[in-house]
Amino acid sequence: MRRSVLSLITAGVVITGLTIAANPSQAATTGPCDIYATGGTPCVAAHSTTRALYGSFSGSLYQVRRASDNATTNVGVLSAGGVANSATQDTFCAGTSCVITVIYDQSGKGNHLTQAPPGGFSGPASGGYDNLADANAAPISVGGHRAYGVLVAPGTGYRNNSTNGIAKGDAAEGMYAIFDGTRYNGGCCFDYGNAETNSRDNGNGTMEALYFGNSKGWGYGAGSGPWIMADLENGLFSGVNAGYNAGDPTISNRFITAVLKGEPNHWSIRGGNAQSGSLSTYYNGVRPNVSGYNPMKKEGAIILGIGGDNSVSAQGTFYEGVMTSGYPTDATENSVQANITAAAYATTTTATPLVSGRAVSLRATTGCCVTRYLTHSGSTVNTTAITASSSATDKANASWYVRPGLANSSCFSFESRNTSGQYLRHYSYQLQLAANDGTSLFASDATFCSSAGKSGQGYSLASSNYSTRFIRHYNNAVYIASNGGTNTWDATAQWAEDSSWGIDGAWTP
């Protein structure tokens, strides 16, 4: 669905059988946007795939599209003001893959986020658009219920260049987002917030967006990162100075609350643990002492996962976020933080055989190939039939140590059982065995995120940096493959079966 279509969607219009609530009435419960409204700085955009951000909201949080037939459905909430009804997605996407096509704006302003178009940089999808996020790639729980975040791999991005009510020029605004504090990189730029309306770099001060990552190309804070910073275009700022600002700390929480707000010649960065505790202020003062940022020249588009000019090399995970009209008080934001911690964000507790330090073997589940295991011979990775009578070498080649993901500790890397320091990684979409060279690219290429098997059996393993591609065997070779695409190994026939793996005890423990 293109933005030209979505621009016609306004609050209260039925979309695929569900409605987007308009101007929520007095809530029976309280959400972050109710708190902002009480503080005199109402939300003008409210995005979440995990929960309602108004106590009265009962509409659609997001839309997914499945690969098997390109059908779409909307995911709503379990009850007004509640968490996502993830069963809708689980049922709809069973046996295939799904991407998130729309993240609906709960504010009633119609500021929905959709597939970002090309701009100063082009994305990897057709026509230069950015990729869409795999809908199943970031499972968590909220209030004890399963939900899914938006996992942004490099090349993934969402945008709305035709917004309603978003701050422009030097007007005051605030915003917060909940991110995965363990998933980031140094690429430009994992942002959420205000950006240019033509998807290009229009000069200093034409953006005001939250950034999370460990880039040191413009600004940075204390320690080795990652940091919450402000992307103000042509600069990531951690304080008043270009470059280093000691007051902006490295963040280490699994779920973080990132806060940014700005008004004429005044702005602030705040942050905290989204699971407990209060917010801290990392910067509060005048605009950066660099030409072009006072006054600001904000244009009022909204971006997620990309830079203002559609820079697409960053990664991160987004769960919820809002933008306000007006400059919120610290007291208002503190109340929002209390609401966030009460929402009970947590990692999923589903039992998995992928336990760090355990030795496992990965078995194909496709009917033709249930005796074949993922193996290596030197650097070559393929599937080979392994039985009790196989040689000790073959059994060892089919055995892997589970390690915390080199690029994301919530995911996994697989170290060869018999070749220490060598890991499964993808290169030109094909899996190989290679020594860890310590680079961030290797770490990303060697990290895979687990979810329930696409065929209903075993587990599927998504590439950390190509989240819609899963480890798949095809003609006994092994690739990261999407469900449909231009490569032969992306064929839709038996994709679900070929990308589902049994996790067995290692042939060589």
N, C-alpha and C positions, 0 to 999 in steps of 0.2 A: 504494500500500500504506500503510495507516494504522498509526499507532504501536501501536494495540491489537492488531494482528496481529503486528507486529514484536516486541512485548514477549514473545511466546511463543517467539521464535527464541532458542535458546541455542547455545553453542558445540558443534559436533559434529553439529548437525541439518543435513540436506541441504537446500539452497535452490537451486531451479532447476538441479539436477544437480551443484552444487558444495558443498563443505563449508567451514565456518568453523572454523579450527583452534582447539583448546582447550588452554590451558596449555602452550605450546610446550615441547618437550623440548630437551635439550642441542643447540645449533645447530652445524651443520657450519661455517657462517659466522656472523658477528656482526652484529646489528642494534642500533639505539638501545635497544630495550627489553631486550635481553640485557645491555647495559651498565648500564642503570638497575637491573636485578635484581641484578647483581653488586655494585652500590653499596648495596644494601639498601633501595632505594626503587623497587619494581617498578611497571611500567605497569599502570594500571587502565582505561585507554582508549588506543587506538592507531588513528589514522585516517590513511589515505593513499590517494590514487588513482594514485600514481606508483610505489610500491615496497613490498615487505615490510619491516616494522619489527622483525621477529624473524628470526634466521638460519634457523629451521626452518619459517617460515610458508609454506604452499603453498595456502592457501584463496583466497577471493574478496576482492578489494579493494573493489569497488563494483558497483552494479547500474545499468544504463541502461534506459530505456524509449523506444521509437521511436514517432514520431507516426503513421506510416503504418497501423499496426494495433494500437497500444498493447501490443505484446508486450515482454517484458523478457528481459534476459540478464545474467549476472554476468561481470565481468572479473577474471580471476585473474592469476597471475604466470607468467613464462616458466619459472622453476624455483624450487625452495624457497629462500626468502631473497632472491629476485631482483626484477627490475623488472616493471612491468605488461605484460601481453600485449595491447598496444594493437590488434593485428590483430583481436582478437575484436570490439572496438568498431567498428573501421573497416569490417569486413565486415557486421556487424549493422546499422549505421546508414547504409550506402551508399544514396544516392538519397533519403534522408529526413533528418529531424532527430531528435536524441535528447536527453533530459534525464537527469541523474543523480538517481536516486530513492532510493538507499541508499548511504551510506558505511559499510562494515562495520567493526566494532571487532575488531582483530586480537588483543586481549589475552585473549580467551576469556570476558570478563565480560558480553558481550551488549550493550555500550553503543553500539549502532549509531545513526547519525544519519540522520534522515528529514525530510520536508517539515515545516517549522515551523508549528504551529497559531497562530491568533490569540491575542492576549493583551491587554496594555495598549494595543497598537496592532494593527490588522488588516493583513494582507498583501493584495496585489492579486489573488491567485488565488481560485478558487471557495471559498466558505465562510469567507473571511478568512484562508485559509492563505497562506503565502509562496510565491513562485515557486520552481521548481527550476532549477538551473544547466544551461545548454546544455553537453552533454558534449564537444563539439568546440571550444569557444571558447578554450581555453588550452593549445594544444599546446607541448610542450617536449621535451627529451631528458634521459634519466637514464642514465648509464653508456653513452652512445652509442645508446640505444634510445628510440624515440618513446614518449611518455606524455602524459597530459592532466591538468591541474590543475582546480580548481573555481573558475570565474570567477563571482564574486558581483557582480551588478549591483544597483542599488537595487531593493528589493522581493524579493530572493532570500534565503532563509534555511533552515537546518537545525537540528534540535533533538532532544534526548531528555530528557524530564522524568521518566522512571522508570528511574533508573540503578542500577548495582550497584558498590559499592566506592569511589565518588567522595567526596572529603572533604566533611564537613559541620561546621557550627559553626566552631570555631577550630582544627580539625585541620590538620595540616601537609600540604602538597601542593606539587608542582612541575608545570611544563608547558613545552613548547616548541612552536613552529610555524614552518614555512617559508612565507613570503609572497613575493609579487611586490613588490619595493620601489619599483617605478615606478607602481603602480596603486593609487590611494587617493583619498579625498576628505575633506571636513570634516563629512560627515553622521554621524549616530549609528546604529549603531556597528559597525564591522567588528571583531568579537570572535571569539575561540576560547577556551573554557574553562568555568568553573564559574558557574552562574546559578540563578535561582529556578525552582522546580518547578511554578509555576502561570503562568509567562509574564507575570508582572506585577512592578511595582516594589514590593518589600516592605521597602524602607528601606535606609539606609546599612549597608554591610558584608554584604549578602546575596548578593554576587557576588565572584568573583575570576577575572578573565578577561584574557587578552592583548588589547590593542587596538593597531591600526596605522592611522594616518591623520594628518591635519593639523588636526583640530578644536582650537580654542582656547576652546571654550565652558566648559570646566572647568579642566583642567590643560594644560600644554604645556612644551616644552623649548627648547633653544637653536636659533637659526636660524628658518627659516620652515617647518620640518617637511618630511616626515612624521616622526612619533616612535613609538617603542615605548612604550606606557604600560599601566597597569593600570586596567581598568574594575572598580571596587569597588562600583558602584551609587551613583547620584547624585553621581558624580565620576569623571573620568578623572585618574589621578594619575601624575605623572612623578617623584615623590620625596616627601619628608616634608610639604611644604607644599601647600596648595590653590593652584592657579594655577601660576606659573612656577617651574621648577627648572632651573638652568643646567647641571647635570650630565648631562641627558638630551639627546643630540645629534640633529640631523637625520640621517636615513638616506638613502643614495643608491644602494645596491647593487641590482642587478637581482633577485637572490635573497637574502633576508635570513633569518637565524636569530633568532627572537625568543624570549626566555626570561623566565618569571615564576615565582616561588616564594614561599610564605608559610607562616609558623608563628606561634605566639603572640607577638604584639608584635614581629614581625620579618618583613621581606620584602625582595625584591630584584628588580631588572630587569637583565637582561643581553642582549647582542645581538652580532651579527657578520655578516660576509659568508658566506653559505651555500656559496660556491664556493671560498673559500680563507681561510686565516688563523684566528685564534683568537677567542674570545669576549672582550668587554669588559664590565665591570660599570658600569652607569649609575646605579644606586642600590642601597645595601645599608644598611638601618637599621631604625629602629622604624616602626610603623604611622603613617599620616598624623595630623597634629596637628589633626584635625577630629573632633568628637564622632560616635560610632557605629561607628568602625572598629577599636576595640580594647576587647573582643574582637570577632573577626569572627563573622558569623552565616551562613556559607555554607550553601546548600541542596542542592547536589549535582546539579543538572541540567547538561547540556552543550549549548552553543550554538556555531554557526558562522555568521558573516556578519551577525549581528544583535545588538541589545542585549538585556539580560535581560528587558525588558518588551516584546520583539518590535519595538523600533524598527528600521525597515527602510529608512533613507535612505542607508546606507553602501555603498561598493563596495571590492572588493579581490580578490585571488586567493590561494587556499590550495592547498598541495601535500601537506603532511604535518604531523602534530602528535600529541603524546601528553600524557597526564596521569598523574601518579604518586601513589602512596601514600607519604607521608613527604616530608621536605625534602631534596632532593638536594644533595650537596656540589658545590662548584665543580669539583673534580677530576672527578667523574662527568660533569658537564655538558661539561667540556672534552673528555673522551673522546667524548661524543656528537657534539660539534661536529666532531671529527676524522673520525668516521664519516660525517657529513653531507657534508663537503667531499670525501671519498673517493668518495661516490656519484656525483659528477660531474654535477650539475645544469647544464644549458645551454639556451640558446634553440635553436630548430630551425634547421637550415641548409638547409631545402628551398628550392631556387631559386624566386624569385618575380619577376614583372615589376613589382611594386609597389616601386619604388626611390625614395627621397626625392629630390625635385628633378626627376624624370622627368615629362614630359608624356605622358598616356595618354588613350585614349578607352575607354569602357565599353560593350561591345556585348552586346545580348541574345542568348542562345543557344537560346531556344525556337524550334522549327521554323518557326512562323509569322512570326518577327520578326527573323531573323538579320541583316537590313540596318538594324535600328533601334538607335540609340545613346542613351545617357542624355544629355540636353541640358537647357539652360535657356533661357527667354525671359523676361527680367527676373527676377523672383523665382520664377517658375513652373518646376518641373522635371517633365519627362516623357520619353518616348522618341520619337524622330523618325528617319525613314529618311534616312540620309546616304550619298551616293555621291560619286564623283569629280566629278560635274557639279554638286554642291550649291554654294550660294553660300559665299563666304568667311566671311560672318557665321554661317551655320549650322554650318560646320565648326569655327569658333572656339567656338561655343556648346556643341559636343560634345567639347571638349578640356579636360582638367583637369590641374593640377599635383599630384603626389603629395607630401604633406607628412607629417612625423612626427605621429602622433595628438595632437591638442591636449590630450586628457585622458589619454592613455596612449601613450608613445613607441614601444611595441612594436606598436602598431596604426597606422592611417592616417587622415588627413584629406585632403579633396579641395578644392583652391582653384581657382576658375574661372580658366581660361587668359586670358580677355579682360576679367575684372572683378576686378582685384587686391583682395585682402583680403576677398573674399566666398567663402563655403564652402558645400558641401552640408551640410545639417543636416535632422533630422526635427523636425516640429512637429505635434502631434496625429496622429502616426504617418505623416504624408505628408512627402515630401522637398520642400525648397525651397532657394533660394539666398538667403543672408543674410550681412550683414557681421558679422565677429567682434566681439562687444561686450565681450570680455574676461572674461565671467563663467564660472564653473565649469559652469553649466548648458549654456551654449552649447558649451563645450569637449566635454562629454560627448555632447551631441546631434550634434556634428559629427565624432565619432570612430567608426571602423568597423574591426573586426578581421577579417582575412582567413583563410579556410580553403579546402581543396579544394572545388570546385564540388559542390553537393548532387546534381547530375544526372550527375556524372562528367566534366563539361566545365568548363573555366575555373575561376573562383573565386567563392566566396560571401562576402558582407560583412555581418557581424553588427554590430548596434548595440552600442556600448560600454556603454550604460546599460540596454539591454533585450536581454540576450545571447541570448534565444531568438527574436529578431526579426531578419530579414535583409532587405537591400535587394531589393525585388521589383517588377517591372513588372506592372501589372494594368490592362487596358483602356487601355494606353499611359500611364497615370499611374504614379507611382513611390512606393512606401510602404516602411516597415519592417513586415514581415508574419511572423506565426508560421505554422507548418504546422498549420492548423486553429484556429478561434477564432470569435468573435462578429461580427467585421468581415467585410464582403464580400471584401476583399482578403486575408483569411486562408484563403481556400478551399484545400482540399488538392489539388484537380485542378491538375496541372502546377506545383505549388508548387516542386518541386525544379528544374525547367527554368527557371521564371520567376525564381528566386533565384540562378541561376548566370550569371556574366558573363564574357565574353571580355575580356581586358585587351590591347588593341591599341595600337599606336603612335598618337600623337595625330594627328587630322586636321589640326590646326594645331600643329606642333612648338614 
